[in-house]
Each structure stands twice: as structure tokens, then as C-alpha cells.
Amino acid sequence: MATPALASTNIVLRLEIEKDKITFGQIATAIGDAGGDIVAVDMNRTDKTTTVRDVTVNITDTLAREKIVAILRSLAGVNVVQVSDQTFLAHLGGKIEVTPKMAIKTRDDLSRVYTPGVARVCMAIHEQPSRAYSLTIKRNTIAVVSDGSAVLGLGNIGPEAAMPVMEGKAMLFKQFAGVDAFPICLDTQDTEEIIRTIKLIAPAFGGINLEDISSPRCFEIERRLIEELDIPVFHDDQHGTAVVLLAGIYNSLKLVDKKLEECKIVLCGIGAAGIACSKILLAAGAQNIIGVDRQGALVRGMRYGHDEWNWYAENTNPNMETGTLGDVIADADIFIGVSGPGVLKVEHIQKMARDPIVFAMANPTPEISPEEAEGYVRVMATGRSDYPNQINNVLCFPGLFRGVLDCRATRITEEMKLAAARAIASVVSEEELNEYYIIPSVFNPNVADRVRDAVIGAAFESGVARRKPTV
């Protein structure tokens, strides 16, 4: 099944064409028949028998690229030299770089930034280690750390293949909140090795963002690092998702005139994100959350495969409802999906309470498509950018880390996450709020600053802030 290629994208085909065997018109027809639209043709070189042309082709689904290339390779007289696209070109050589903040033009400059002048700075930090926050990059730099075991919807693809995601995360930190972030992908999936490695590199950083580490190892890794480090540690797949989800829930409940503590919430997919979403909802006042996975609803008193599921069963489902998603969703006010495509059916929604709220956040294919759910739900949200109400972690993590760095927080508390959720929700004004706009755009310029201020305030209330920001 083809998936959308971000509405449309361009690929560039470098073709070596034998003039006496095929015409360019025949090639253009073949590309069109395969689903491509030629938007530019550039001559690369030519001689008496061959021409090499760069053909830019617009495509609208992911399978068109392979189909076009296969057809061209089957044509006599055509050699497909190279295929590239806008996405690959954007990643050439990596997407980030390290640049100095001052030019080194003279011997005097060199002596200040390196030897011998730097020795005085080193000794100042040696005498008072907290000076590292003002005299090194620690003040504004975090590590984005992954082992490549649970990357996006791709699974366990390893550290090298995970790097483009971590680089992209670093770009978002910088663009949205001015936070310098460095991608670090570890060639191990051993829990103890990961914990030890992060602890060893921690002196260089003001915070640690854990990313794409599989469950249940991610729980132990985050918990231990929070306990053993004096800088904030944040597993974004868990808590970033949870914060933005809660912001969307806050605004959705305003539209349907319901209170969180009175809602029945059914959550499908009890992995890292699902557990974190449930914990923040409980912290926000939710009383009736039922978690469902492949084996059905989790119920108190049963023993499950790992400690997090056992905790979940003991702290949710107060009425001890049993059965499948189709059983427990009856009279639910809110459905939250962090599972897989097609899990939620129209007949499930029809069993829900009045004005159903559905957050189908599986990516790239949600638990139910907005087209299927239309007419049956009051509020619909997904994790995708091509539908309204995208639940996107980028609304949380840049501003949150901006805040914890600015106040030099030792850790991120539940109160700080709740404050971040309220801040995100507040960006949508009462006049703007409607069923198709419950959450601000990721490009809304007010989000990061509002999250930052809320997080700093909550950090002081939680007693974890070590510095009062001047601005």
C-alpha cells in the first residue's frame, strides 16, 4: 500500500540515453504512465552517441519512485545512473554542523580560546564546577541519545540508521528554542551499558533527551538516570507525547463541556507513550482510565509481563472492566490510540458517550482515519501533519528544555509537565478554539516561550530550579 509522500515530492533521475535506440519522448511517456510528472529537464553532458540528462519528476506517492525507476531500467537504451530526491539531498553530509562563536584570526585570539589562556578557565571550573554552566557549552547544550531500537515506525534499525532522526531532532531544538543539541547514537542495547555511557558523557551537557529506545528498557534507563544524574533527563517518546496529548484533551473538553475527572477514558496501546499518557492524565485529575492491549483490558490483581504493566493494572480501571477494546469502549468519553492502524472501528465509536473525543495517534496510519470517523466524532486528532489537530511532540520539547536550561533544573517533575501542557493549550484562544483547532501549529511562534515560562515557574514551585533567569 502506498503512503503519501508528504503530499508530493520531487525526484531527480540522472539518465544516460543512447540516441539511436530511444527518444526522450518515449522516456517521458513511460515516466508519465508510471505516475510521474516531469517538471524540469537539464542536460548534464552529451556526445555523438549518448546524452546524460537530469530529469526532475514530481511524484505523489511513495511507490511511484520505485515504479518509475523499474520501468526506465527495462527500456532499451536507457541507463539509470542515479536517483535522488529532495529529502535525500537535504540529508547529504548530515543536517547540522558545529560552528565557532568567534573567529580565530590572530595569535592573540588563539591564545585566548586555547593554550595558554584556556588554562585559567579550566582551573576556575576545577575550583568551582558549577562555573561549567557559564564558561562552557553545558549552559545551552543537550544530548539527544538513542540506541536505534524503536525508531519512528521503523523499529529496531540500529544506531547508524537512527542518526538522521536524531539530527532532525537537534535541528528542531535549535530552530524553535535556540537550544544546542547533539545527536548521539549508541552501539549497544544493553541497559546497563547505556546508563553507564550516558553518565560518563553527562558532564558536557545541561540535559539529556532520550529518544527511540524500546520498551520496557526505556523505563529503567530513564528512571536510573534521573536518580543518578543532577541534570534533567527526559524520554520524549513518553513524556513529550503525554504533554501534548493533555494539552489537546484540555481544549477538547472545553468544546464538549465535560470535566476530566468525570470522563471515562479508554487508551489502546500500553507501551512507553501509552503509559506516560495515562500517568499524566491521572496527575491531571482523571479517575477512570482503562488500558487495552492485544490481550484485552488490563485489570487489577492480574500479573503481567513487566513491572510497568503491573503498576498500570493496579492504578487504572477502577471498575475492573474486562474484555476487548470493543467491550470496554462502551460509554467512553475519550479514546486515545498509541497502537496501530485500523484498531478503532466506526462501530466502536458508535458505542461511546455523547460528543466522542478520539485521539488516534498511531503513525503513519492512525487507528481510524478522520474520513472514516467523520460524522461520528465531535473532536478528532491524529499524529499526522496532513490532518487538523496534530499531536506533535515538537510543541513540547524545545520550550521545555529551554526552560530547564534557563533555570538549571536538576530534573523534570510531573508539575513541570502539567504546566507545559496547560501552556500549550493556552496558546489557542477562546475565540480560535473549535473542533478543528484544539492544538496550536508547531510553527506558532508563541508556543516555545509560553512553555518555557510555565516550566520555569513550576520548577521553582517544585524546588528543582538552581538559577533565577534574568529574562
C-alpha positions in Angstrom: 0.0 0.0 0.0 1.4 3.4 -1.0 1.6 6.1 1.6 1.5 9.8 0.9 4.9 11.3 0.0 4.2 14.5 2.0 1.5 15.5 -0.5 4.1 15.5 -3.3 7.8 15.4 -3.7 10.4 15.7 -6.5 12.9 13.0 -7.5 15.9 13.7 -9.8 16.8 10.9 -12.3 20.2 11.1 -14.0 19.7 9.1 -17.2 22.3 8.1 -19.8 20.4 7.8 -23.1 21.6 6.1 -26.3 20.4 8.4 -29.1 19.9 5.7 -31.7 17.9 3.4 -29.5 15.3 5.6 -27.8 13.9 9.1 -28.0 13.3 11.3 -25.0 9.6 11.5 -25.9 9.4 7.7 -25.3 11.1 8.1 -21.9 8.7 11.0 -20.9 5.7 8.8 -21.9 7.0 6.0 -19.7 7.5 8.3 -16.7 4.0 9.7 -17.1 2.5 6.2 -17.4 4.2 5.2 -14.1 2.7 8.1 -12.2 5.4 10.8 -12.6 5.1 14.4 -13.8 8.2 15.8 -15.4 8.8 19.4 -14.2 12.4 20.0 -15.4 15.0 18.5 -17.8 18.6 19.6 -17.6 21.4 18.5 -19.9 24.4 17.1 -18.0 26.6 16.2 -20.9 26.4 14.8 -24.5 28.5 13.3 -27.2 27.7 11.8 -30.6 26.0 8.6 -29.3 24.7 9.4 -25.9 23.2 12.2 -23.7 23.1 12.4 -20.0 20.1 14.3 -18.6 18.9 15.1 -15.1 15.1 14.7 -15.2 13.2 16.2 -12.2 9.9 14.3 -11.7 7.1 15.2 -9.3 5.5 12.1 -7.6 2.6 11.9 -5.1 3.0 8.5 -3.5 5.9 6.5 -2.2 5.7 3.6 -4.6 5.8 5.8 -7.7 9.6 6.3 -7.4 10.3 2.5 -7.5 7.8 2.0 -10.3 9.3 4.8 -12.5 12.9 3.5 -11.9 11.9 -0.1 -12.7 10.2 0.9 -16.0 13.1 3.1 -17.0 15.6 0.3 -16.3 13.5 -2.0 -18.5 13.8 0.3 -21.5 16.5 -0.5 -24.1 18.9 2.4 -24.5 18.4 3.9 -21.0 20.8 3.6 -18.1 19.6 5.0 -14.8 22.8 6.4 -13.4 21.5 7.9 -10.2 18.2 8.6 -8.4 17.9 11.3 -5.7 15.1 13.3 -4.2 14.7 16.4 -2.1 14.7 14.5 1.2 17.9 12.7 0.5 19.5 15.9 -0.8 18.6 17.6 2.4 20.5 14.9 4.4 23.7 14.9 2.3 26.6 15.3 4.7 24.2 15.4 7.6 21.8 18.2 8.6 23.7 20.0 11.3 27.2 21.4 11.9 29.3 22.9 14.7 30.5 26.5 14.1 32.6 28.7 16.4 31.1 31.8 18.0 34.2 33.8 17.2 36.8 33.9 14.5 40.4 32.9 15.3 42.4 35.4 13.2 45.5 36.2 15.3 47.9 34.5 17.6 46.3 36.5 20.4 42.9 35.1 19.5 44.4 31.6 19.6 46.0 32.1 23.0 42.6 33.2 24.5 40.5 30.3 23.2 43.2 27.6 23.5 46.6 27.5 25.1 47.8 29.2 27.2 44.8 31.3 28.1 42.3 28.5 28.4 44.2 27.1 31.4 42.9 29.8 33.6 39.3 29.0 32.6 39.9 25.2 33.2 41.3 25.9 36.7 38.3 28.2 37.5 35.9 25.4 36.7 38.1 22.9 38.6 37.9 25.1 41.7 34.1 25.6 41.3 32.5 23.0 39.0 29.2 25.0 38.7 31.1 27.5 36.6 30.9 25.0 33.7 27.4 26.3 33.2 28.7 29.8 32.5 32.1 29.0 30.9 31.3 26.0 28.6 28.6 24.8 26.2 26.9 23.0 29.1 24.8 26.1 29.6 22.9 25.6 26.4 23.6 22.1 25.1 21.7 18.8 25.5 22.4 15.3 24.2 19.8 13.6 22.1 20.6 9.9 22.8 19.3 6.8 21.2 20.2 3.2 20.7 18.2 2.9 17.5 15.9 0.2 18.9 12.5 1.9 18.3 12.8 4.5 15.6 9.6 6.2 14.5 7.5 3.4 12.9 10.7 1.7 11.6 11.5 -0.4 14.7 15.0 -1.7 15.6 17.1 -0.3 12.8 20.3 0.3 14.8 22.4 3.4 15.7 23.7 4.4 12.2 20.2 4.3 10.7 18.8 6.3 13.7 21.2 9.2 13.2 19.0 11.1 10.6 16.2 11.2 13.2 18.5 12.5 16.0 20.0 15.1 13.7 16.5 16.3 12.8 15.6 16.5 16.5 18.7 18.6 17.1 17.5 21.0 14.3 14.1 21.4 15.9 15.7 22.2 19.3 17.7 24.9 17.7 15.1 26.4 15.4 12.2 26.5 17.9 14.0 27.3 21.2 17.7 28.2 20.5 18.8 25.1 22.3 22.0 23.5 21.0 21.6 19.7 20.8 24.0 17.0 19.7 22.9 13.6 18.3 24.5 10.6 20.0 23.6 7.1 18.8 25.0 4.3 20.9 26.1 0.9 19.5 24.6 -1.1 22.3 21.2 -2.1 23.5 22.3 -3.3 26.9 20.5 -1.3 29.6 23.5 -1.1 32.0 25.9 -0.1 29.2 23.5 2.7 28.0 23.1 4.1 31.6 26.9 4.0 32.2 27.7 5.6 28.9 25.2 8.5 29.3 26.5 9.1 32.9 30.1 9.3 31.5 29.2 11.9 28.9 26.8 13.9 31.1 29.4 16.5 32.3 29.4 18.1 28.8 25.6 18.6 28.8 22.9 20.6 30.6 20.3 17.9 29.9 19.6 14.5 28.3 16.8 13.8 25.8 16.3 10.1 25.4 14.9 9.1 22.0 13.6 6.0 20.3 14.6 3.4 22.9 12.4 0.4 23.0 10.0 -0.5 25.9 10.3 -1.7 28.6 14.1 -0.9 28.7 13.3 2.8 28.3 11.6 2.9 31.7 14.6 1.5 33.6 17.1 3.7 31.7 15.2 6.9 32.3 14.4 6.1 36.0 18.0 5.3 36.8 19.4 8.3 35.0 17.0 10.6 36.8 18.1 9.2 40.1 21.9 9.2 39.3 22.4 12.5 37.4 21.9 16.1 38.5 20.7 17.3 35.1 17.3 16.8 33.6 16.6 13.5 31.8 13.5 13.4 29.5 12.3 10.5 27.4 10.5 12.4 24.7 8.6 9.4 23.2 6.9 9.1 26.6 6.5 12.5 28.1 6.5 14.8 25.1 3.7 12.8 23.7 1.9 12.9 27.0 2.2 16.6 27.5 0.9 17.5 24.0 -1.9 14.9 24.3 -3.0 16.5 27.6 -3.0 20.0 26.1 -5.3 18.7 23.3 -7.6 17.0 25.9 -7.9 20.2 27.9 -9.1 22.1 24.9 -11.3 19.3 23.6 -13.1 19.1 27.0 -13.9 22.8 26.8 -15.8 22.2 23.5 -17.9 19.3 24.8 -18.4 20.8 28.3 -17.1 17.9 30.2 -14.7 17.6 33.2 -11.6 15.3 33.0 -12.3 13.7 36.4 -15.8 12.7 35.2 -14.7 11.2 31.8 -14.3 7.5 31.0 -11.0 7.2 29.0 -10.0 4.2 27.0 -6.4 4.0 25.9 -5.2 1.5 23.4 -1.5 0.6 23.3 0.2 0.2 26.6 3.7 0.9 25.6 6.0 3.7 26.6 3.9 6.5 25.2 0.6 4.9 26.4 1.8 4.5 30.0 3.2 8.1 30.1 -0.1 9.5 28.7 -2.0 7.6 31.4 0.2 8.9 34.2 -0.1 12.5 33.2 -3.9 12.2 32.8 -4.0 10.7 36.3 -1.8 13.5 37.6 -4.2 16.0 35.9 -7.2 14.5 37.7 -8.6 11.7 35.5 -10.3 9.0 37.6 -11.4 6.3 35.1 -8.7 5.2 32.6 -8.9 1.7 31.0 -5.8 0.5 29.2 -6.2 -2.0 26.4 -3.6 -4.0 24.6 -3.7 -7.1 22.3 -4.7 -9.3 25.2 -7.6 -7.0 26.3 -8.1 -4.6 29.2 -5.5 -4.6 32.0 -7.2 -5.5 35.3 -6.1 -5.1 38.9 -5.0 -8.3 40.5 -3.6 -9.9 37.4 0.2 -10.4 36.9 1.7 -9.2 33.7 5.0 -9.4 31.7 6.8 -6.4 33.3 6.6 -4.0 36.2 5.2 -1.1 34.3 2.1 -3.2 33.2 1.7 -4.4 36.8 1.8 -0.8 38.0 -0.7 0.2 35.3 -3.2 -2.5 36.2 -3.0 -1.5 39.9 -3.6 2.2 39.2 -6.2 2.2 36.5 -9.5 0.6 35.5 -11.3 1.3 38.9 -14.4 -0.6 37.8 -12.3 -3.6 36.7 -13.9 -3.8 33.3 -12.7 -6.8 31.2 -12.7 -7.8 27.6 -11.6 -6.3 24.2 -11.5 -2.7 23.0 -15.0 -3.3 21.6 -16.2 -4.3 25.1 -14.7 -1.6 27.3 -15.2 1.4 24.9 -19.0 1.4 25.7 -19.9 4.9 27.1 -16.3 6.1 26.9 -15.9 9.9 26.5 -12.4 9.8 25.2 -10.4 7.3 23.1 -6.6 7.6 23.0 -4.7 5.4 20.5 -1.0 4.9 20.6 -1.1 1.4 19.0 -1.5 0.6 15.3 -3.6 1.2 12.2 -7.2 0.2 11.9 -7.7 -0.8 15.5 -10.7 1.5 16.1 -13.8 0.9 14.1 -16.9 3.0 13.4 -19.0 0.6 15.4 -16.7 1.2 18.4 -17.2 5.0 18.2 -21.0 4.5 18.0 -20.8 2.8 21.4 -19.1 5.9 23.0 -20.8 8.6 25.1 -22.2 11.8 23.5 -19.7 14.0 21.7 -16.9 11.4 21.4 -13.3 12.6 21.6 -10.9 10.5 19.5 -7.1 10.9 19.6 -5.9 8.3 17.0 -2.1 8.9 17.2 -0.6 5.9 15.6 1.9 6.9 12.8 1.9 6.9 9.9 -1.5 5.3 9.8 -3.9 6.2 12.6 -6.2 3.7 14.5 -9.0 5.1 12.4 -8.8 7.7 9.6 -10.5 11.1 10.0 -12.5 10.3 6.9 -14.0 7.2 8.4 -14.6 8.8 11.8 -16.2 12.0 10.3 -19.8 12.3 11.4 -19.3 10.0 14.4 -16.9 12.1 16.5 -17.0 15.5 17.9 -13.2 16.1 18.1 -10.6 14.1 16.2 -6.9 14.4 16.5 -4.0 12.3 14.9 -0.2 12.3 14.9 -0.1 13.4 11.2 0.6 16.8 9.7 -1.9 16.4 6.8 -4.9 16.4 9.1 -6.2 19.0 11.6 -5.2 18.7 15.3 -1.8 17.1 15.0 -0.4 15.8 18.3 3.3 16.6 17.7 6.0 16.5 20.4 7.7 19.5 18.9 5.1 21.6 20.7 6.7 20.4 24.0 10.4 19.5 24.0 12.0 22.7 22.6 10.3 25.1 25.1 10.5 22.6 27.9 14.3 22.2 27.6 14.7 25.9 27.1 13.0 26.3 30.5 15.0 23.7 32.3 18.3 25.0 30.9 17.5 28.6 31.8 16.7 27.8 35.4 19.3 25.0 35.6 16.7 22.5 36.9 18.1 19.2 38.3 15.2 17.2 36.9 11.8 17.5 35.3 8.8 17.0 37.6 5.3 16.0 36.9 4.2 19.5 37.9 6.5 20.9 35.2 4.9 18.6 32.6 1.4 19.6 33.6 2.5 23.3 33.4 3.8 22.7 29.9 0.5 21.1 28.8 -1.5 24.0 30.2 0.8 26.4 28.5 0.4 24.7 25.1 -3.4 24.6 25.5 -3.4 28.3 26.4 -1.9 29.4 23.1 -5.3 28.6 21.5 -7.6 31.4 22.5 -11.3 31.1 23.3 -12.1 32.8 20.0 -9.9 30.4 18.0 -11.0 27.2 19.7 -13.1 24.9 17.6 -13.3 21.2 16.6 -10.5 21.6 14.0 -8.2 23.7 16.1 -7.7 22.4 19.6 -3.9 22.5 19.5 -1.6 25.2 18.1 0.5 24.8 15.0 4.1 23.6 15.5 5.1 26.8 13.8 3.2 29.1 16.2 5.9 31.5 17.5 4.3 31.8 20.9 4.4 28.1 21.9 8.1 27.7 23.0 8.2 30.9 25.0 5.0 30.1 26.8 6.1 26.6 27.6 9.5 27.9 28.8 8.0 30.4 31.2 5.5 27.8 32.6 8.2 25.2 33.1 10.4 27.7 34.9 7.6 28.7 37.2 6.8 25.0 38.0 10.5 24.2 38.5 10.7 26.8 41.3 7.5 25.6 42.9 8.9 22.0 42.7 12.1 23.1 44.3 14.3 21.8 41.5 15.5 25.2 40.0 19.0 26.3 40.7 19.1 29.7 39.0 16.6 32.5 38.5 16.7 33.6 34.8 17.4 37.3 34.2 14.8 37.5 31.4 
